[in-house]
């Protein structure tokens, strides 16, 4: 699981919780340098256990999204993009959550492929050569892209089943008690009103470090 300055916490922690107890799976956090990596708010840090050079051939790659600052900087970080391209040559699955798909696209991995991302970032998929496709997650060959933030849990459970079997996937869904009942019903941007969408983006922008 790739970490970088400015990533979004749940983008990484959601898939982590869905995958870390799957038999035979070991989730390793990596970054350019091992150590504490700050999230998009700057207030939470998660430790990267290893540096990129220590994990050149992961079996599975998960790229979380981040705030605008973190995503934009990572899309231009040649060291990270080179590592993603090298890793993808050996992965069984290459995945992303939220704007992590834009990072995969910047690495050249989504050209002509169906993909999804955070609702406000959909127009940018075209800029990295992908074809926006609606869904909580979109699978295309060995590449799976998840929509925004909490959709990483859905993708993680799907990946848990892919890495083992459906029975394990079902059991993991129960293990993390994933049965969302959102109180407001505004989690789908296509159903939310314009005022709520604007306020949501402002809340994100105001909280970014």
Buried (B, 14 or more C-beta within 10 A) or exposed (E): BBBBBBBBBBBBBBBBBBBBBBEEBEBEBBBBEBEEBBBBBBEEEBEBBEBBEEBEEBEBBBBBBBBBBBBBBBBEBEEBBEBBEEBBEEBEBBBBBBBBBBBBBBBEBBEEBBBBBBBBBBEBBEEBBBBBBEBBBBBBEBBBBBBBBBBBBBBBBBBBBBBBEEEBBEBBBEBBEBEEEEEEEBBEBEEBEEEEBEEBEEEBEEEBE
